[in-house]
Amino acid sequence: MNKWCLGEFFTLADIAVGCTLGYLDLRFPEIDWRRSQPHLSELYDRLMQRPTFMDTAAKS
């Protein structure tokens, strides 16, 4: 499994996916994407450990 979307390096793809998943959590909490997409869930958790994602995460 890759660490990031496109392999071992953090790219714009990771930012786009992270923003999209954060939006899903904020606006559509009834969609349980984490259960059906465990790799995306792991990626999102990894992204949320980065200071830039923590500082800009939407507050519900």
C-alpha positions in Angstrom: 0.0 0.0 0.0 1.2 3.5 -0.8 1.8 6.0 1.9 0.2 8.8 -0.2 -2.1 8.8 -3.2 0.7 8.6 -5.8 3.3 6.6 -3.8 5.8 7.7 -1.3 5.5 11.5 -1.9 2.9 13.9 -0.7 1.3 15.7 -3.7 -1.5 17.9 -4.7 -3.6 14.7 -5.2 -3.4 14.1 -1.4 -4.6 17.7 -0.7 -7.5 17.3 -3.1 -8.6 13.9 -1.7 -8.2 15.2 1.9 -10.3 18.2 1.2 -13.0 16.1 -0.4 -13.1 13.6 2.4 -13.2 16.4 5.0 -16.1 18.0 3.1 -18.0 14.6 3.1 -17.5 14.4 6.9 -18.7 17.9 7.4 -21.7 18.1 5.0 -22.8 14.5 4.7 -22.0 12.7 7.9 -24.6 10.1 7.1 -22.4 8.7 4.3 -20.2 6.1 6.0 -17.4 6.2 3.5 -14.8 5.1 6.1 -16.3 1.6 6.4 -16.4 1.0 2.6 -13.1 2.7 1.9 -10.6 1.7 4.6 -7.6 2.8 2.6 -9.0 6.3 2.1 -9.8 6.3 5.8 -6.2 5.6 6.7 -5.0 8.2 4.2 -7.4 10.8 5.7 -6.2 10.0 9.3 -2.6 10.4 8.1 -3.4 13.7 6.4 -5.1 15.0 9.6 -1.9 14.5 11.5 -0.2 17.1 9.3 -0.2 20.6 10.9 -1.5 22.2 7.7 -4.6 20.0 7.7 -5.2 20.3 11.4 -5.0 24.1 11.2 -7.4 24.3 8.3 -9.9 21.6 9.2 -13.5 22.7 9.1 -15.1 23.0 12.5 -18.7 21.7 12.6 
